[in-house]
Amino acid sequence: FPYALSALLRPYQDTPFPGWQEIYLQEFNHVLTQQGQNLPRPEQQKFRFLAECWLQQSCDTPGAFSKLFLTQAFIDRERGED
């Protein structure tokens, strides 16, 4: 899911434009519906919460939006440690 979202939003990441938060949230919901079907419901809710909170902060950097989810995926990854 985070990788699909990052790829989809890549063309828009460099320059903020009026209304970009709404477009990002729509794309986020689309990708989560398509790519997040196998995610447990609490995980989907966590991602939705992160997206809505981040976009409400009126951040000026659209590129940071997808990085938020890539970072979360990195933190949540299964480690190969025994």
The first five atom37 places (N, CA, C, CB, O) and aatype in JSON, in Angstrom:
{
  "aatype": [13, 14, 18, 0, 10, 15, 0, 10, 10, 1, 14, 18, 5, 3, 16, 14, 13, 14, 7, 17, 5, 6, 9, 18, 10, 5, 6, 13, 2, 8, 19, 10, 16, 5, 5, 7, 5, 2, 10, 14, 1, 14, 6, 5, 5, 11, 13, 1, 13, 10, 0, 6, 4, 17, 10, 5, 5, 15, 4, 3, 16, 14, 7, 0, 13, 15, 11, 10, 13, 10, 16, 5, 0, 13, 9, 3, 1, 6, 1, 7, 6, 3],
  "atom_mask": [
    [1, 1, 1, 1, 1],
    [1, 1, 1, 1, 1],
    [1, 1, 1, 1, 1],
    [1, 1, 1, 1, 1],
    [1, 1, 1, 1, 1],
    [1, 1, 1, 1, 1],
    [1, 1, 1, 1, 1],
    [1, 1, 1, 1, 1],
    [1, 1, 1, 1, 1],
    [1, 1, 1, 1, 1],
    [1, 1, 1, 1, 1],
    [1, 1, 1, 1, 1],
    [1, 1, 1, 1, 1],
    [1, 1, 1, 1, 1],
    [1, 1, 1, 1, 1],
    [1, 1, 1, 1, 1],
    [1, 1, 1, 1, 1],
    [1, 1, 1, 1, 1],
    [1, 1, 1, 0, 1],
    [1, 1, 1, 1, 1],
    [1, 1, 1, 1, 1],
    [1, 1, 1, 1, 1],
    [1, 1, 1, 1, 1],
    [1, 1, 1, 1, 1],
    [1, 1, 1, 1, 1],
    [1, 1, 1, 1, 1],
    [1, 1, 1, 1, 1],
    [1, 1, 1, 1, 1],
    [1, 1, 1, 1, 1],
    [1, 1, 1, 1, 1],
    [1, 1, 1, 1, 1],
    [1, 1, 1, 1, 1],
    [1, 1, 1, 1, 1],
    [1, 1, 1, 1, 1],
    [1, 1, 1, 1, 1],
    [1, 1, 1, 0, 1],
    [1, 1, 1, 1, 1],
    [1, 1, 1, 1, 1],
    [1, 1, 1, 1, 1],
    [1, 1, 1, 1, 1],
    [1, 1, 1, 1, 1],
    [1, 1, 1, 1, 1],
    [1, 1, 1, 1, 1],
    [1, 1, 1, 1, 1],
    [1, 1, 1, 1, 1],
    [1, 1, 1, 1, 1],
    [1, 1, 1, 1, 1],
    [1, 1, 1, 1, 1],
    [1, 1, 1, 1, 1],
    [1, 1, 1, 1, 1],
    [1, 1, 1, 1, 1],
    [1, 1, 1, 1, 1],
    [1, 1, 1, 1, 1],
    [1, 1, 1, 1, 1],
    [1, 1, 1, 1, 1],
    [1, 1, 1, 1, 1],
    [1, 1, 1, 1, 1],
    [1, 1, 1, 1, 1],
    [1, 1, 1, 1, 1],
    [1, 1, 1, 1, 1],
    [1, 1, 1, 1, 1],
    [1, 1, 1, 1, 1],
    [1, 1, 1, 0, 1],
    [1, 1, 1, 1, 1],
    [1, 1, 1, 1, 1],
    [1, 1, 1, 1, 1],
    [1, 1, 1, 1, 1],
    [1, 1, 1, 1, 1],
    [1, 1, 1, 1, 1],
    [1, 1, 1, 1, 1],
    [1, 1, 1, 1, 1],
    [1, 1, 1, 1, 1],
    [1, 1, 1, 1, 1],
    [1, 1, 1, 1, 1],
    [1, 1, 1, 1, 1],
    [1, 1, 1, 1, 1],
    [1, 1, 1, 1, 1],
    [1, 1, 1, 1, 1],
    [1, 1, 1, 1, 1],
    [1, 1, 1, 0, 1],
    [1, 1, 1, 1, 1],
    [1, 1, 1, 1, 1]
  ],
  "atom_positions": [
    [[0.8, -1.21, 0.0], [0.0, 0.0, 0.0], [0.85, 1.28, 0.0], [-0.91, -0.01, 1.19], [0.63, 2.13, -0.86]],
    [[1.8, 1.45, 0.92], [2.57, 2.7, 0.92], [3.37, 2.91, -0.37], [3.51, 2.73, 2.11], [3.56, 4.05, -0.81]],
    [[3.84, 1.82, -0.95], [4.65, 1.95, -2.16], [3.77, 2.34, -3.36], [5.38, 0.62, -2.45], [4.19, 3.14, -4.2]],
    [[2.58, 1.79, -3.44], [1.64, 2.18, -4.5], [1.23, 3.64, -4.35], [0.39, 1.27, -4.49], [1.13, 4.37, -5.34]],
    [[1.0, 4.07, -3.13], [0.62, 5.46, -2.87], [1.76, 6.4, -3.27], [0.27, 5.66, -1.38], [1.53, 7.42, -3.92]],
    [[2.97, 6.05, -2.9], [4.12, 6.88, -3.23], [4.29, 7.0, -4.74], [5.39, 6.29, -2.6], [4.56, 8.09, -5.25]],
    [[4.14, 5.91, -5.47], [4.27, 5.94, -6.92], [3.18, 6.8, -7.56], [4.22, 4.52, -7.49], [3.44, 7.53, -8.51]],
    [[1.97, 6.7, -7.05], [0.85, 7.46, -7.6], [1.02, 8.96, -7.37], [-0.46, 6.99, -6.99], [0.68, 9.76, -8.24]],
    [[1.53, 9.34, -6.22], [1.65, 10.75, -5.87], [2.96, 11.39, -6.32], [1.5, 10.91, -4.38], [3.12, 12.61, -6.22]],
    [[3.89, 10.6, -6.8], [5.21, 11.12, -7.18], [5.16, 12.32, -8.12], [6.0, 10.03, -7.83], [5.92, 13.27, -7.9]],
    [[4.31, 12.35, -9.15], [4.29, 13.52, -10.04], [3.87, 14.82, -9.35], [3.37, 13.26, -11.19], [4.16, 15.9, -9.86]],
    [[3.19, 14.73, -8.23], [2.66, 15.92, -7.55], [3.51, 16.38, -6.37], [1.27, 15.65, -7.08], [3.19, 17.39, -5.75]],
    [[4.57, 15.68, -6.05], [5.27, 15.89, -4.79], [6.1, 17.15, -4.7], [6.13, 14.74, -4.53], [6.34, 17.65, -3.6]],
    [[6.54, 17.69, -5.81], [7.5, 18.79, -5.75], [6.88, 20.16, -5.49], [8.26, 18.85, -7.01], [7.51, 21.01, -4.87]],
    [[5.67, 20.37, -5.95], [5.09, 21.71, -5.87], [3.7, 21.68, -5.26], [5.05, 22.36, -7.25], [2.82, 21.02, -5.8]],
    [[3.49, 22.38, -4.15], [2.14, 22.48, -3.61], [1.27, 23.3, -4.56], [2.16, 23.11, -2.2], [1.75, 24.24, -5.2]],
    [[0.02, 22.96, -4.66], [-0.93, 23.7, -5.49], [-2.24, 23.78, -4.72], [-1.13, 23.01, -6.88], [-2.49, 22.96, -3.84]],
    [[-3.08, 24.76, -5.05], [-4.35, 24.91, -4.31], [-5.18, 23.63, -4.36], [-5.16, 26.09, -4.89], [-5.43, 23.07, -5.43]],
    [[-5.6, 23.18, -3.2], [-6.46, 21.99, -3.11], [-5.74, 20.66, -3.15], [0.0, 0.0, 0.0], [-6.38, 19.62, -3.28]],
    [[-4.4, 20.68, -3.04], [-3.67, 19.42, -3.13], [-4.03, 18.46, -2.01], [-2.19, 19.69, -3.12], [-3.98, 17.24, -2.21]],
    [[-4.39, 18.97, -0.83], [-4.72, 18.09, 0.29], [-5.94, 17.22, -0.05], [-4.99, 18.92, 1.57], [-5.97, 16.03, 0.27]],
    [[-6.95, 17.8, -0.68], [-8.15, 17.04, -1.05], [-7.83, 15.96, -2.07], [-9.24, 17.98, -1.61], [-8.31, 14.83, -1.97]],
    [[-7.01, 16.31, -3.05], [-6.62, 15.33, -4.07], [-5.83, 14.2, -3.43], [-5.8, 16.0, -5.2], [-6.05, 13.03, -3.74]],
    [[-4.91, 14.55, -2.55], [-4.12, 13.53, -1.88], [-5.0, 12.59, -1.06], [-3.07, 14.18, -0.98], [-4.79, 11.38, -1.06]],
    [[-5.98, 13.15, -0.36], [-6.85, 12.3, 0.45], [-7.7, 11.39, -0.44], [-7.76, 13.17, 1.33], [-7.91, 10.23, -0.09]],
    [[-8.18, 11.88, -1.56], [-8.94, 11.04, -2.49], [-8.06, 9.92, -3.04], [-9.51, 11.88, -3.65], [-8.48, 8.76, -3.08]],
    [[-6.85, 10.26, -3.45], [-5.93, 9.24, -3.97], [-5.55, 8.25, -2.87], [-4.66, 9.89, -4.55], [-5.45, 7.05, -3.11]],
    [[-5.34, 8.75, -1.67], [-5.02, 7.89, -0.54], [-6.14, 6.86, -0.33], [-4.83, 8.74, 0.74], [-5.87, 5.66, -0.22]],
    [[-7.39, 7.32, -0.29], [-8.52, 6.41, -0.08], [-8.64, 5.4, -1.22], [-9.82, 7.19, 0.05], [-8.97, 4.24, -0.99]],
    [[-8.38, 5.85, -2.44], [-8.43, 4.94, -3.59], [-7.37, 3.84, -3.45], [-8.22, 5.73, -4.91], [-7.68, 2.65, -3.61]],
    [[-6.14, 4.24, -3.16], [-5.06, 3.25, -3.05], [-5.3, 2.32, -1.86], [-3.69, 3.96, -2.9], [-5.05, 1.12, -1.96]],
    [[-5.77, 2.86, -0.75], [-6.03, 2.01, 0.41], [-7.12, 0.99, 0.09], [-6.43, 2.86, 1.62], [-7.04, -0.16, 0.52]],
    [[-8.13, 1.4, -0.65], [-9.2, 0.48, -1.05], [-8.67, -0.62, -1.97], [-10.34, 1.24, -1.74], [-9.02, -1.79, -1.83]],
    [[-7.81, -0.23, -2.91], [-7.29, -1.18, -3.89], [-6.15, -2.05, -3.33], [-6.81, -0.44, -5.11], [-6.14, -3.26, -3.51]],
    [[-5.2, -1.42, -2.68], [-3.99, -2.11, -2.24], [-4.04, -2.59, -0.8], [-2.82, -1.21, -2.42], [-3.26, -3.47, -0.41]],
    [[-4.92, -2.04, -0.01], [-4.96, -2.37, 1.4], [-6.0, -3.39, 1.78], [0.0, 0.0, 0.0], [-6.33, -3.54, 2.96]],
    [[-6.53, -4.1, 0.8], [-7.59, -5.08, 1.08], [-7.14, -6.16, 2.05], [-8.06, -5.71, -0.2], [-7.94, -6.67, 2.83]],
    [[-5.86, -6.51, 2.0], [-5.35, -7.59, 2.86], [-4.86, -7.09, 4.21], [-4.22, -8.31, 2.17], [-4.49, -7.87, 5.08]],
    [[-4.88, -5.76, 4.38], [-4.47, -5.22, 5.68], [-5.58, -5.44, 6.7], [-4.14, -3.71, 5.57], [-6.76, -5.32, 6.37]],
    [[-5.22, -5.77, 7.92], [-6.24, -5.87, 8.97], [-6.95, -4.53, 9.15], [-5.6, -6.34, 10.31], [-6.35, -3.47, 8.94]],
    [[-8.2, -4.58, 9.53], [-9.0, -3.37, 9.69], [-8.35, -2.34, 10.62], [-10.38, -3.74, 10.21], [-8.35, -1.15, 10.3]],
    [[-7.79, -2.75, 11.75], [-7.12, -1.75, 12.6], [-5.96, -1.06, 11.89], [-6.61, -2.42, 13.88], [-5.72, 0.13, 12.11]],
    [[-5.26, -1.78, 11.03], [-4.15, -1.2, 10.27], [-4.69, -0.17, 9.27], [-3.35, -2.3, 9.53], [-4.12, 0.91, 9.12]],
    [[-5.79, -0.49, 8.6], [-6.41, 0.45, 7.67], [-6.86, 1.71, 8.4], [-7.61, -0.21, 6.95], [-6.68, 2.83, 7.91]],
    [[-7.45, 1.53, 9.57], [-7.91, 2.67, 10.35], [-6.74, 3.53, 10.81], [-8.72, 2.19, 11.56], [-6.84, 4.76, 10.84]],
    [[-5.63, 2.88, 11.17], [-4.44, 3.62, 11.58], [-3.93, 4.48, 10.43], [-3.33, 2.66, 12.05], [-3.59, 5.64, 10.63]],
    [[-3.88, 3.92, 9.21], [-3.42, 4.67, 8.05], [-4.37, 5.83, 7.74], [-3.28, 3.75, 6.83], [-3.92, 6.93, 7.41]],
    [[-5.66, 5.59, 7.84], [-6.63, 6.68, 7.58], [-6.46, 7.8, 8.61], [-8.08, 6.13, 7.63], [-6.49, 8.98, 8.26]],
    [[-6.29, 7.42, 9.86], [-6.09, 8.41, 10.92], [-4.84, 9.24, 10.65], [-5.99, 7.71, 12.29], [-4.87, 10.46, 10.75]],
    [[-3.73, 8.57, 10.29], [-2.49, 9.29, 9.98], [-2.68, 10.26, 8.82], [-1.37, 8.29, 9.65], [-2.21, 11.4, 8.88]],
    [[-3.37, 9.82, 7.78], [-3.58, 10.67, 6.6], [-4.4, 11.9, 6.96], [-4.29, 9.88, 5.49], [-4.03, 13.02, 6.6]],
    [[-5.5, 11.7, 7.65], [-6.37, 12.83, 7.98], [-5.67, 13.8, 8.93], [-7.66, 12.33, 8.61], [-5.78, 15.02, 8.75]],
    [[-4.97, 13.29, 9.92], [-4.26, 14.17, 10.86], [-3.17, 14.96, 10.15], [-3.65, 13.36, 12.01], [-3.02, 16.16, 10.36]],
    [[-2.4, 14.29, 9.31], [-1.31, 14.95, 8.63], [-1.83, 16.05, 7.71], [-0.49, 13.93, 7.82], [-1.28, 17.15, 7.69]],
    [[-2.89, 15.77, 6.96], [-3.41, 16.77, 6.04], [-4.06, 17.94, 6.76], [-4.41, 16.13, 5.1], [-4.1, 19.05, 6.23]],
    [[-4.58, 17.72, 7.96], [-5.18, 18.81, 8.73], [-4.13, 19.74, 9.33], [-6.05, 18.25, 9.84], [-4.45, 20.84, 9.76]],
    [[-2.88, 19.3, 9.35], [-1.8, 20.12, 9.89], [-1.39, 21.22, 8.92], [-0.59, 19.25, 10.24], [-0.52, 22.03, 9.23]],
    [[-2.0, 21.26, 7.74], [-1.68, 22.2, 6.66], [-0.19, 22.26, 6.37], [-2.18, 23.6, 7.0], [0.41, 23.34, 6.32]],
    [[0.37, 21.12, 6.2], [1.79, 21.03, 5.87], [2.02, 21.58, 4.47], [2.29, 19.56, 5.98], [1.18, 21.41, 3.58]],
    [[3.15, 22.24, 4.27], [3.44, 22.87, 2.99], [4.14, 21.94, 2.0], [4.29, 24.08, 3.22], [4.34, 22.31, 0.85]],
    [[4.5, 20.76, 2.43], [5.29, 19.88, 1.59], [4.51, 18.63, 1.19], [6.57, 19.48, 2.3], [4.43, 17.69, 1.98]],
    [[3.93, 18.61, 0.0], [3.18, 17.44, -0.42], [4.01, 16.16, -0.45], [2.59, 17.67, -1.78], [3.49, 15.09, -0.16]],
    [[5.3, 16.26, -0.79], [6.14, 15.08, -0.87], [6.28, 14.34, 0.44], [0.0, 0.0, 0.0], [6.53, 13.13, 0.45]],
    [[6.12, 15.02, 1.55], [6.25, 14.38, 2.86], [5.07, 13.46, 3.16], [6.37, 15.43, 3.95], [5.19, 12.57, 4.01]],
    [[3.95, 13.65, 2.48], [2.76, 12.84, 2.75], [3.03, 11.36, 2.52], [1.59, 13.31, 1.88], [2.79, 10.55, 3.41]],
    [[3.52, 11.0, 1.34], [3.77, 9.58, 1.07], [4.93, 9.06, 1.91], [4.06, 9.36, -0.42], [4.96, 7.88, 2.25]],
    [[5.9, 9.93, 2.24], [7.02, 9.5, 3.07], [6.56, 9.09, 4.47], [8.06, 10.61, 3.17], [7.18, 8.23, 5.11]],
    [[5.49, 9.7, 4.92], [4.92, 9.33, 6.22], [4.55, 7.84, 6.23], [3.68, 10.19, 6.53], [4.83, 7.13, 7.19]],
    [[3.91, 7.38, 5.15], [3.47, 5.99, 5.09], [4.61, 5.04, 4.77], [2.37, 5.84, 4.06], [4.6, 3.89, 5.23]],
    [[5.57, 5.49, 3.99], [6.76, 4.66, 3.74], [7.53, 4.44, 5.04], [7.67, 5.31, 2.68], [8.04, 3.35, 5.29]],
    [[7.61, 5.48, 5.84], [8.29, 5.36, 7.14], [7.54, 4.4, 8.06], [8.43, 6.74, 7.81], [8.15, 3.57, 8.73]],
    [[6.22, 4.52, 8.08], [5.41, 3.63, 8.91], [5.58, 2.18, 8.47], [3.93, 4.04, 8.85], [5.67, 1.29, 9.31]],
    [[5.62, 1.94, 7.16], [5.81, 0.58, 6.64], [7.18, 0.05, 7.05], [5.66, 0.55, 5.1], [7.33, -1.13, 7.38]],
    [[8.19, 0.92, 7.02], [9.53, 0.51, 7.43], [9.55, 0.13, 8.92], [10.54, 1.64, 7.16], [10.15, -0.88, 9.29]],
    [[8.89, 0.91, 9.73], [8.84, 0.63, 11.16], [8.1, -0.67, 11.44], [8.18, 1.79, 11.91], [8.5, -1.44, 12.31]],
    [[7.02, -0.91, 10.7], [6.18, -2.08, 10.94], [6.68, -3.36, 10.28], [4.8, -1.8, 10.47], [6.1, -4.42, 10.48]],
    [[7.74, -3.27, 9.49], [8.19, -4.44, 8.74], [8.6, -5.56, 9.7], [9.36, -4.06, 7.81], [8.98, -5.32, 10.85]],
    [[8.52, -6.76, 9.19], [8.98, -7.9, 9.98], [10.49, -7.96, 9.87], [8.32, -9.24, 9.5], [11.05, -7.86, 8.78]],
    [[11.11, -8.13, 10.97], [12.57, -8.2, 10.98], [13.02, -9.64, 10.83], [13.15, -7.59, 12.28], [12.36, -10.56, 11.31]],
    [[14.13, -9.83, 10.18], [14.66, -11.16, 9.97], [15.49, -11.66, 11.13], [0.0, 0.0, 0.0], [16.34, -12.54, 10.96]],
    [[15.24, -11.12, 12.3], [16.02, -11.51, 13.47], [15.45, -12.79, 14.07], [16.05, -10.37, 14.51], [14.23, -12.99, 14.08]],
    [[16.32, -13.64, 14.57], [15.86, -14.87, 15.24], [15.97, -14.73, 16.73], [16.68, -16.1, 14.78], [15.64, -15.65, 17.47]]
  ]
}
